[in-house]
Amino acid sequence: MEVLASSDLKAILHSKRANIYYLEYCRVMQKEGRVLYLIEAKEHNQYWNIPIANTTAILLGTGTSITQAAMRMLASAGVLVGFCGGGGTPLFSGAEIEWLTPQSEYRPTEYLQGWMGFWFDEAKRMQIAQKFQGARIEFIEHIWKKDKEIKQALVNIDDEEIKQTLTKFKHQITCRQSINELLLDEARLTKQLYKILAQRANLLYFERNRESNDVTNTFLNHGNYLAYGLAATTLWVLGIPHGFAVMHGKTRRGALVFDVADLVKDAIILPWAFICSQEKISDQAFRQLILQKFTDYKVLDFMFEQVKSAALHYKAISAI
């Protein structure tokens, strides 16, 4: 039996990996040099292979377990593993997914050093937060202009109300002097986008509530946690701890994950949650669609580019 080296397992860059798994009611194990998940049946057990070298993250939902040997192989391949509640939502109230991050002494230090170089300076941290919010708006404009299905089913980027909303926020970004002001503007932007898309989807009484069980809120929760998985993977690969946020609060352990995920949530997850709730598709079909959109629009590449650019921003300025 051929045993692959850790370097072989990490041959595919995380930004190019194709798979995120959500598993429930199964056991994840190592068997004959592969990671499998097992579903027990009355007549016979069913095994499926997980291509770990091409996987960024695995979410373990209700009724799952994992062996130490499987965790060892997943760590070798740099796969993030998270325990979560049913459907990908958190297990403990509003807490973030508890990620089991692969440990390695060979992750890069360049980006961590760059991040630490600005993070303790409040003014510089504010500038990076503004940079992230600007990139967020540009990504919304790019996706909503390019995605024909979004334009046909829900919203057009050339819609006057949308243009005014995004233009106003872009102007506010440059004027704000503190993170709190920027957070308030960000909250107003998100609330306005919810309102506009709900109107376009004929959901006149929609209200964003993470604890609600209605279809649209459930889809938003599920999609957001897929984005958190990509954000956590990006930060782990670049070696930047999740606690060094630029917007979401310095006392929240996973706050930087939320900052990075926010780069893409409004552009992709928000419109598709409304579209899919209209079409009454299943949770599984929604997750598959979101993952396909992440692949189509190279979301992980985009996250890597933005985080790397932010980490090296002040180094680049000092070199000029």
C-alpha positions in Angstrom: 0.0 0.0 0.0 1.4 3.4 -1.0 1.6 6.0 1.8 1.5 9.6 0.7 3.8 12.1 2.3 2.4 15.3 3.9 3.9 17.4 1.2 2.0 15.4 -1.4 -1.3 15.9 0.5 -0.7 19.7 0.5 0.2 19.9 -3.2 -3.1 21.6 -4.1 -3.2 25.1 -2.9 -6.0 25.8 -0.5 -7.3 28.6 -2.7 -7.8 26.0 -5.5 -9.4 23.2 -3.5 -12.8 22.2 -4.7 -14.6 20.6 -1.7 -16.2 21.6 1.6 -18.0 18.7 3.3 -21.0 18.9 5.7 -21.5 15.4 7.3 -24.1 14.1 9.7 -25.1 10.8 11.2 -21.9 9.1 10.2 -18.4 8.1 11.4 -15.2 9.6 9.9 -12.3 7.2 9.9 -9.0 6.3 8.4 -8.9 3.1 6.4 -6.1 1.8 4.2 -4.4 5.2 3.9 -7.6 7.1 3.1 -10.1 9.1 5.0 -13.6 7.8 4.7 -17.0 8.4 6.2 -19.2 5.5 7.2 -23.0 5.3 7.3 -24.2 2.2 9.1 -27.2 0.4 7.6 -29.1 -2.7 8.7 -27.9 -4.9 5.9 -24.4 -3.5 5.1 -22.3 -0.5 5.9 -21.7 2.2 3.3 -18.3 3.9 2.9 -17.5 7.1 0.9 -14.0 8.4 0.3 -13.1 12.0 1.2 -10.5 13.4 -1.2 -8.6 15.3 1.5 -5.9 16.8 -0.7 -8.7 18.7 -2.5 -10.8 19.6 0.5 -10.6 22.9 2.5 -12.9 22.2 5.4 -15.2 19.5 6.9 -18.2 20.4 9.1 -19.3 17.6 11.4 -22.9 18.0 12.2 -25.5 16.0 14.3 -24.6 12.4 15.1 -21.0 12.4 13.9 -17.8 11.1 15.3 -14.2 11.1 14.1 -11.2 8.9 14.9 -7.7 10.1 16.0 -6.2 8.4 12.9 -8.5 10.3 10.6 -7.7 13.6 12.3 -4.0 12.9 11.9 -4.4 12.5 8.1 -6.7 15.5 7.8 -4.1 17.6 9.7 -1.4 16.4 7.3 -3.4 17.6 4.4 -4.2 21.0 6.1 -7.9 20.4 6.2 -9.9 22.4 8.8 -12.4 20.3 10.8 -15.3 21.9 12.7 -18.1 20.5 14.9 -21.4 22.2 14.3 -25.1 21.7 14.9 -27.6 20.3 12.4 -27.5 21.9 8.9 -24.2 23.6 9.6 -25.4 26.1 12.2 -23.6 26.5 15.5 -23.9 23.9 18.2 -23.8 26.4 21.1 -26.3 29.3 20.7 -24.5 32.1 18.8 -21.0 30.9 19.2 -18.8 30.4 16.2 -17.9 26.9 15.0 -15.1 25.4 17.1 -12.4 24.8 14.5 -9.8 22.1 15.1 -6.9 23.6 13.2 -4.1 21.4 11.9 -0.9 22.3 13.7 2.2 22.9 11.7 5.6 24.5 12.4 6.0 25.5 8.8 3.2 27.9 8.2 4.5 31.3 6.8 5.4 34.1 9.1 5.5 36.9 6.6 1.8 37.7 6.7 1.5 37.4 10.5 4.5 39.8 10.9 2.9 42.2 8.4 -0.5 42.0 10.2 1.1 42.6 13.6 3.1 45.5 12.1 -0.1 47.5 11.7 -2.6 45.9 14.1 -1.6 47.7 17.3 -1.9 51.1 15.6 -5.6 52.1 15.7 -5.3 54.5 12.8 -3.7 51.8 10.5 -6.2 49.2 11.7 -9.0 51.6 10.7 -7.5 52.0 7.2 -7.4 48.2 6.7 -11.1 48.0 7.8 -11.9 50.7 5.2 -9.9 48.7 2.7 -11.9 45.6 3.4 -15.3 47.4 3.2 -14.3 48.9 -0.1 -13.3 45.5 -1.5 -16.7 44.1 -0.2 -18.6 46.7 -2.3 -16.5 46.1 -5.4 -17.1 42.4 -5.1 -20.9 42.9 -4.8 -20.8 45.1 -7.9 -18.7 42.6 -9.8 -20.9 39.5 -8.9 -24.3 41.2 -9.3 -23.2 42.6 -12.7 -21.8 39.3 -13.9 -24.3 36.7 -12.6 -27.1 36.5 -15.1 -29.3 34.4 -12.8 -29.2 37.0 -10.1 -30.1 39.7 -12.5 -33.0 37.7 -14.0 -34.4 36.4 -10.7 -33.8 39.2 -8.2 -31.8 42.3 -8.6 -29.8 44.3 -11.2 -26.7 46.2 -10.1 -27.9 49.1 -12.4 -31.1 49.4 -10.3 -31.1 53.0 -9.1 -31.9 52.1 -5.5 -29.0 49.6 -5.4 -26.6 52.1 -7.0 -27.5 54.8 -4.5 -27.2 52.4 -1.5 -23.7 51.2 -2.6 -22.5 54.7 -3.6 -23.6 56.2 -0.3 -21.7 53.5 1.6 -18.6 53.9 -0.5 -18.6 57.6 0.3 -19.2 57.0 4.0 -16.2 54.6 4.2 -13.8 57.3 3.4 -15.3 59.8 5.8 -15.4 57.8 9.0 -12.9 58.3 11.8 -13.6 55.3 14.0 -14.4 51.6 13.8 -17.7 52.2 15.7 -18.8 54.6 13.0 -17.8 52.2 10.3 -19.7 49.3 12.0 -22.9 51.4 12.2 -22.6 52.2 8.5 -22.0 48.6 7.7 -25.1 47.5 9.7 -27.2 50.1 7.9 -25.9 48.9 4.5 -26.7 45.3 5.3 -30.2 46.2 6.7 -30.9 48.2 3.5 -29.8 45.3 1.2 -32.0 42.9 3.2 -34.9 45.3 2.7 -34.3 45.7 -1.1 -33.9 42.0 -1.8 -36.8 41.0 0.3 -39.0 43.5 -1.7 -37.7 42.1 -5.0 -38.5 38.5 -3.7 -41.9 39.5 -2.6 -41.1 38.7 1.1 -42.6 41.9 2.5 -42.5 40.8 6.1 -39.0 39.4 6.1 -36.8 40.2 9.1 -33.3 39.0 9.6 -33.2 36.8 12.7 -30.4 34.2 13.2 -32.7 32.2 15.5 -35.6 32.1 13.2 -36.5 28.8 11.4 -38.0 30.4 8.3 -36.4 29.2 5.0 -34.7 32.5 4.1 -33.0 32.9 7.5 -32.0 29.3 7.5 -30.4 29.6 4.1 -28.6 32.8 5.2 -27.2 31.0 8.3 -26.1 28.0 6.3 -24.4 30.1 3.6 -22.7 32.3 6.1 -21.1 29.3 7.9 -19.8 28.0 4.6 -18.2 31.5 4.1 -16.8 31.3 7.7 -15.1 28.0 6.7 -13.4 29.5 3.8 -12.3 32.5 5.8 -10.9 30.3 8.6 -9.0 28.3 6.0 -7.5 31.4 4.5 -6.3 32.8 7.8 -4.9 29.4 8.9 -2.9 29.0 5.7 -1.5 32.5 6.0 -0.7 31.9 9.7 -2.8 34.8 11.0 -4.6 34.2 14.3 -8.4 34.6 14.2 -8.5 37.0 17.2 -6.7 39.9 15.4 -9.8 41.5 13.8 -10.0 44.9 12.2 -13.7 45.4 12.7 -15.7 42.9 14.7 -14.1 43.5 18.1 -10.7 42.7 19.6 -12.3 40.6 22.4 -13.9 38.0 20.1 -11.7 35.0 19.5 -12.9 34.4 16.0 -13.6 37.9 15.0 -11.2 38.1 12.0 -13.0 35.1 10.5 -16.2 37.3 10.4 -14.3 40.2 8.9 -12.9 38.1 6.0 -16.2 36.2 5.5 -18.0 39.6 5.2 -16.0 40.3 2.0 -18.2 37.8 0.1 -21.4 37.2 2.1 -23.5 40.0 0.6 -22.4 39.4 -2.9 -23.3 35.7 -3.1 -25.1 34.3 -0.1 -27.5 37.1 0.4 -29.2 37.1 -3.1 -29.1 33.3 -3.4 -30.8 32.8 0.0 -33.7 34.8 -1.3 -33.8 33.2 -4.7 -33.6 29.7 -3.3 -36.3 30.4 -0.7 -38.6 31.5 -3.6 -37.8 28.3 -5.5 -38.3 26.2 -2.4 -35.2 24.1 -2.9 -33.8 21.8 -0.2 -31.0 22.7 2.3 -28.6 20.3 0.6 -29.3 21.8 -2.8 -28.8 25.3 -1.5 -25.4 24.3 0.0 -24.3 22.7 -3.2 -25.3 25.8 -5.2 -23.4 28.1 -2.8 -20.3 25.9 -3.0 -20.5 25.9 -6.8 -20.8 29.7 -6.8 -17.8 29.9 -4.5 -15.9 27.9 -7.1 -17.2 29.8 -10.1 -16.3 33.2 -8.7 -13.0 32.0 -7.1 -14.1 33.2 -3.7 -11.2 31.6 -1.8 -8.7 33.2 -4.2 -10.4 36.6 -3.5 -10.1 36.1 0.2 -6.4 35.2 -0.1 -5.7 38.2 -2.2 -7.5 40.6 0.2 -5.9 39.3 3.3 -2.4 39.1 1.8 -2.8 42.6 0.4 -3.8 43.9 3.8 -1.0 42.1 5.7 1.6 43.6 3.3 -0.1 46.9 2.8 2.2 49.0 5.0 5.3 47.1 4.0 4.6 48.0 0.4 4.1 51.7 1.3 7.3 51.8 3.2 9.2 50.3 0.3 8.0 53.0 -2.1 
